[in-house]
Structures are given as structure tokens and as C-alpha cells.
Amino acid sequence: MPTDTNAPRQDRGNQELRLAVLLLALTLGLLITAAVVYLALVHPSAAEPLAVGATVLGALTGTGGLIVCVLGHGR
């Protein structure tokens, strides 16, 4: 049975690139988290400003993810 040459094929390279970027982002996030925890332990007076900054960064990340999700499903 002949295969349909017009059928779209999945690009495995694109999935591998996405996985690599996701793993790099996860590693970077863990390194930043560890650095912030270490800084808060060494300088306890900086713990509250670091917590506020982490909260704002988390809210911005969540908002950005939501926007990307909404725009991605709109296509």
C-alpha cells in the first residue's frame, strides 16, 4: 500500500529541541532558587525582599504562560 506523500509528518528535531530548552530552563531555575535560598540563609535581612521578588517573578511567569496558552489555542 503506497504512503500518502501529502500527509504531514512530525518533526522529531523540533520535539528534541523543545525538550532540551525545557531541561535547560529547569536547570537554570533550580540554580537560581538554590542561590536565593543560600543568600537568604547568609543574609537573613534580605529574606523578605527576596520573597517579594520571587512572588512577583512567579506571577509574571504565570501570566506569560497563560498569555502564550491563550494565543496558542487561538490559531
Summary of the structure (lengths in Angstrom):
residues: 75
radius of gyration: 20.2
end to end distance: 34.0
largest distance: 71.8
contacts: 128
relative contact order: 0.05
helix: 81%
strand: 0%
